[in-house]
């Protein structure tokens, strides 16, 4: 049985007008099921529709479309030529759902993860040379970040670490953008790739706003919202360290706190717009300005939802147990 939950991929689709490109990505991902028996492929259709529409994929493709000012059809052709980085990136969404104990994922999603990897392996001559270097330089450093301990009581200024937590999406956006810009030469390509990473960081920070409760209960202390809660007072820092959602609930729900998160996202969007304009990516700059107008309402809508909808089933149980203890 599915459980109601808010996903950042749905929020982003409305912010960027990404429906058409999301459909393109889902259509491209159908390829990973082509060698399965028809009955098995049919059973995996709902899993594919869900996983191929996650934020680790289509927003990066949308970004390249805007940067290169391509049509939907032209973008689909670009993606068909080099889909492997997209496939690998989408596996991280599936893995993340399992780590989050999302009750909406099951064995079918795990099988799909393998199919994405098998299809990426079947794509000839993509993980070598400069493309391989992009992965080594951008994605591989994330391994250490994921296994490093997170200490909310550290006296070290971890603000830079918190800000860089968005790299878990941004780095993959960079390698996807690199794979789709082979016809763009030199510095221009580098500008697009770097900005794609910054956009991915922004999407990651938006994800953190959607998942505050889940991250707090899971001990993910280095997201910006959870870090901001811990900085609010000593009592809140203690609550964060104890994964005590009840001790943070009133602050999380406060208008002042939500507005501070919105302001931070708008600040990041302004930086994206300014960088796009400086790089003469004028269509992209226009898109970021449009997103600035839409973002406050989108975040208010997410944060006004009942807390139970923002929690996975196991997290809800844990929250109830803590409140009753």
C-alpha positions in Angstrom: 0.0 0.0 0.0 1.4 3.4 -0.9 1.9 6.1 1.7 1.2 9.7 1.0 4.5 11.7 1.0 5.8 14.9 -0.6 8.7 14.4 -3.0 10.9 17.3 -4.1 10.8 16.0 -7.7 7.1 17.0 -7.8 7.8 20.4 -6.4 10.6 21.1 -8.9 8.5 20.1 -11.8 6.1 23.0 -11.1 8.9 25.4 -10.4 10.7 24.8 -13.7 7.8 23.9 -16.0 9.5 20.5 -16.4 6.6 18.3 -17.4 7.7 17.8 -21.0 11.4 17.0 -20.2 10.3 14.7 -17.4 8.4 12.8 -20.0 11.4 12.7 -22.3 13.5 11.2 -19.5 10.9 8.6 -18.6 10.7 7.6 -22.3 14.5 7.3 -22.6 14.6 5.1 -19.5 12.2 2.6 -21.0 15.2 1.3 -22.8 16.5 -0.4 -19.6 13.5 -2.8 -19.7 13.9 -3.8 -23.4 15.6 -7.1 -22.8 13.3 -8.3 -20.1 10.4 -10.7 -20.8 7.3 -8.7 -21.5 5.4 -9.8 -18.4 8.3 -8.7 -16.2 8.7 -5.4 -18.0 5.0 -4.7 -17.5 5.3 -5.3 -13.8 8.2 -2.8 -13.6 6.4 0.0 -15.5 5.1 1.7 -12.3 8.5 1.4 -10.7 10.1 2.9 -13.8 7.6 5.8 -14.0 8.4 6.7 -10.4 12.2 6.3 -10.4 12.8 7.9 -13.8 10.9 10.9 -12.7 13.0 11.6 -9.7 15.1 14.8 -9.1 18.4 13.1 -9.8 17.6 13.1 -13.5 15.1 15.3 -15.4 16.0 18.6 -13.8 19.6 18.3 -15.0 18.4 17.5 -18.5 16.0 20.5 -18.3 18.9 22.6 -17.3 20.9 21.6 -20.4 17.9 22.2 -22.6 17.6 25.8 -21.4 21.4 26.4 -21.5 21.6 25.3 -25.1 18.2 26.7 -26.0 17.1 23.3 -27.5 13.6 22.1 -28.3 12.2 19.1 -26.5 12.8 16.9 -29.5 16.4 18.1 -29.8 17.0 17.5 -26.2 15.6 14.0 -26.5 18.1 13.3 -29.3 21.0 14.5 -27.2 19.9 12.3 -24.3 19.6 9.3 -26.5 23.2 9.7 -27.6 24.6 9.6 -24.1 22.1 8.3 -21.5 24.5 6.3 -19.2 25.3 9.1 -16.7 21.6 9.7 -16.3 21.0 6.0 -15.6 23.7 5.9 -13.0 22.5 9.1 -11.3 19.0 7.7 -11.0 20.3 4.7 -9.2 21.2 7.0 -6.3 17.6 8.1 -6.0 16.5 4.5 -5.6 19.3 3.8 -3.0 18.3 7.0 -1.1 14.7 5.9 -0.9 15.9 2.6 0.7 18.1 4.5 3.1 15.1 6.7 4.0 13.0 3.6 4.6 10.5 5.0 2.1 7.5 2.6 2.4 6.6 3.3 -1.3 9.7 1.4 -2.6 10.0 -2.3 -2.8 11.9 -5.1 -4.5 10.8 -3.9 -8.0 12.7 -0.6 -7.4 15.8 -2.6 -6.4 15.6 -4.6 -9.6 15.2 -1.4 -11.5 18.4 -0.1 -9.9 20.3 -3.1 -11.3 18.7 -2.6 -14.7 19.9 1.0 -14.8 23.4 -0.2 -14.0 23.3 -3.0 -16.6 22.1 -0.6 -19.2 24.9 1.9 -18.3 27.4 -0.9 -18.7 26.1 -1.7 -22.1 26.7 1.8 -23.4 30.0 1.6 -25.2 32.9 3.9 -24.6 31.4 6.4 -22.2 33.3 5.9 -18.9 36.8 6.8 -20.1 38.9 9.8 -20.9 37.5 13.2 -19.9 34.1 11.7 -19.0 35.7 9.3 -16.5 37.8 12.2 -15.2 34.6 14.2 -14.5 33.3 11.3 -12.4 36.6 10.9 -10.5 36.8 14.6 -9.8 33.1 15.4 -9.0 31.3 12.2 -7.9 33.9 10.1 -6.2 34.6 12.7 -3.4 31.0 12.3 -2.3 31.9 8.8 -0.9 33.8 10.3 2.0 31.1 12.8 2.7 28.5 10.1 3.1 30.5 8.0 5.5 31.9 10.8 7.6 30.5 11.2 11.1 28.1 14.1 11.7 28.5 15.8 15.0 25.9 18.5 15.8 27.9 19.4 18.9 31.1 20.1 17.1 32.7 23.4 18.1 34.2 23.7 14.6 32.4 26.1 12.2 30.7 23.6 9.9 28.8 26.2 7.9 30.8 25.5 4.8 30.3 21.8 5.2 26.6 22.4 5.5 26.5 24.5 2.4 28.4 21.9 0.4 26.0 19.2 1.4 24.1 20.0 -1.8 26.9 18.3 -3.8 25.1 15.0 -3.4 22.9 16.2 -6.3 25.0 18.9 -7.8 27.9 16.6 -8.6 25.7 14.3 -10.6 24.1 17.2 -12.4 27.6 18.2 -13.5 28.4 14.8 -15.0 25.0 14.7 -16.8 25.5 18.2 -18.2 29.0 17.2 -19.3 27.7 14.2 -21.1 25.1 16.2 -23.0 27.3 19.1 -24.0 29.9 17.3 -26.2 29.2 19.7 -29.1 30.0 22.7 -26.9 33.7 23.6 -26.8 36.2 24.7 -24.2 35.3 27.3 -21.6 31.7 27.5 -22.7 31.2 23.9 -21.8 32.9 24.3 -18.5 30.6 27.3 -17.6 27.5 25.2 -18.3 28.8 22.2 -16.3 29.7 24.3 -13.3 26.4 26.1 -13.3 24.5 22.8 -13.7 26.2 21.8 -10.4 25.1 24.9 -8.7 21.6 24.3 -9.9 21.8 20.7 -8.5 23.0 22.1 -5.2 19.9 24.3 -5.1 17.6 21.4 -5.8 19.4 19.5 -3.0 18.8 22.3 -0.5 15.1 22.4 -1.6 15.0 18.6 -0.9 16.3 19.3 2.6 13.5 21.8 3.2 10.9 19.2 2.1 12.5 16.4 4.3 13.4 18.3 7.5 11.6 15.9 9.7 13.0 12.8 8.1 16.5 14.2 8.1 16.3 15.2 11.8 15.0 11.7 12.8 17.7 10.0 10.7 20.5 12.1 12.3 21.3 13.9 9.1 22.7 17.0 10.9 24.6 18.6 8.0 21.6 19.7 6.0 21.1 23.5 6.1 17.6 23.4 7.8 18.6 20.9 10.5 21.9 22.8 11.1 19.8 26.0 11.4 17.6 24.4 14.0 20.6 23.3 16.0 22.0 26.9 15.9 18.8 28.4 17.3 19.4 27.6 20.9 21.2 25.1 23.2 17.9 23.3 23.8 17.4 22.9 20.1 20.9 21.7 19.6 20.4 19.1 22.3 17.1 18.1 20.6 18.8 17.7 17.2 21.5 15.6 18.8 18.9 13.4 20.4 16.8 13.2 17.2 13.9 14.6 19.2 11.5 15.9 16.7 9.0 17.0 19.3 11.6 19.3 20.8 12.0 21.0 17.4 8.4 20.9 16.1 7.3 24.4 17.2 10.4 26.0 15.6 10.1 24.0 12.4 6.4 25.1 12.1 7.1 28.8 12.8 6.6 31.3 10.1 9.9 33.0 11.0 11.8 29.7 10.4 10.1 28.9 7.1 10.7 32.4 5.9 14.4 32.1 6.7 14.6 29.0 4.5 12.7 30.7 1.7 15.1 33.7 1.9 18.1 31.4 1.7 16.7 29.7 -1.4 15.9 33.0 -3.1 19.4 34.2 -2.3 20.8 31.1 -4.0 18.5 31.6 -7.0 19.7 35.1 -7.4 23.3 33.9 -7.5 22.3 31.3 -10.2 20.6 34.1 -12.2 23.6 36.4 -11.9 26.0 33.6 -13.0 23.8 32.7 -15.9 23.6 36.3 -17.1 27.4 36.6 -16.7 27.8 33.6 -18.9 25.4 35.0 -21.5 22.9 32.2 -20.8 20.0 34.5 -21.0 17.2 32.0 -21.3 18.4 30.2 -18.3 18.7 33.5 -16.4 15.0 34.2 -17.3 14.1 30.7 -16.0 15.8 31.3 -12.7 14.0 34.7 -12.3 10.7 32.9 -12.9 11.6 30.4 -10.3 12.3 33.1 -7.8 8.7 34.3 -8.2 7.3 30.8 -7.7 9.6 29.5 -4.9 8.0 31.2 -1.8 4.5 29.8 -2.6 5.9 26.4 -3.3 7.8 26.2 0.0 4.9 27.5 2.0 2.7 24.9 0.4 5.1 22.1 1.3 5.7 23.2 4.9 2.0 23.8 5.5 1.2 20.1 4.9 0.5 18.0 7.9 3.7 16.7 9.4 2.5 13.1 9.0 2.6 13.4 5.2 6.2 14.6 5.3 7.3 11.5 7.3 7.8 8.0 6.0 5.9 5.3 7.9 8.9 4.1 10.0 9.8 7.7 10.8 6.3 8.4 12.0 6.4 5.4 14.3 9.7 6.5 15.7 8.3 10.0 16.2 5.3 8.7 18.1 7.5 6.4 20.2 9.7 9.4 21.2 6.7 11.6 22.1 5.3 8.8 24.3 8.5 7.9 26.0 
